[in-house]
Amino acid sequence: MLWSELVRQGSRTEYQLLNTNRKLRRTDSIAKEKENQQRNMTRKELRTDSIVKEKENRQRNMTRKELLTDSEVN
């Protein structure tokens, strides 16, 4: 093989490595983005659950107050 062919072959290999690294980084960033989205969804679900629980507690407390008020009146 001629020197110029070796250099070209080396350049091609470096280029392929760079492309592979870019693809890997892109894949990593996509995976990280998906993980972040999943984490955010979990946070939203937890927040929604706590809001629902709070509303249920308020409703339960109101019912207790109404029952207490009714029993005091009777």
MONOR-V852857 format. One record per residue. N is the residue number from 1. PHI is phi in radians with two decimals (* if undefined). OMEGA is omega in radians with two decimals (NA if undefined). Layout:
n = (N	N)
phi = (PHI	PHI)
omega = (OMEGA	OMEGA)
This chain:
n = (1	2	3	4	5	6	7	8	9	10	11	12	13	14	15	16	17	18	19	20	21	22	23	24	25	26	27	28	29	30	31	32	33	34	35	36	37	38	39	40	41	42	43	44	45	46	47	48	49	50	51	52	53	54	55	56	57	58	59	60	61	62	63	64	65	66	67	68	69	70	71	72	73	74)
phi = (*	-1.34	-1.01	-1.09	-1.18	-1.09	-1.10	-1.06	-1.08	-1.10	-1.10	-1.10	-1.12	-1.07	-1.07	-1.11	-1.12	-1.06	-1.09	-1.09	-1.08	-1.07	-1.09	-1.11	-1.10	-1.10	-1.08	-1.07	-1.18	-1.15	-1.10	-1.10	-1.09	-1.12	-1.08	-1.10	-1.09	-1.12	-1.08	-1.13	-1.10	-1.09	-1.07	-1.09	-1.11	-1.11	-1.10	-1.08	-1.03	-1.18	-1.13	-1.10	-1.09	-1.09	-1.10	-1.09	-1.10	-1.06	-1.10	-1.09	-1.12	-1.09	-1.09	-1.06	-1.08	-1.09	-1.12	-1.10	-1.09	-1.09	-1.21	-1.22	-1.20	-1.38)
omega = (3.10	3.13	-3.12	3.11	3.10	3.14	3.11	3.13	3.10	3.12	3.14	3.14	3.09	3.14	3.12	3.10	3.11	3.12	3.12	3.12	3.11	3.14	3.13	3.12	3.13	3.12	3.10	-3.11	3.09	3.12	3.12	3.12	3.12	3.10	3.12	3.11	3.13	3.13	3.13	3.10	3.13	3.10	3.14	3.13	3.13	3.13	3.12	3.11	-3.11	3.09	3.13	3.13	3.12	3.11	3.11	3.11	3.11	-3.14	3.13	3.13	3.10	3.13	3.10	3.13	3.13	3.13	3.11	3.14	3.12	-3.12	3.11	-3.14	-3.11	NA)
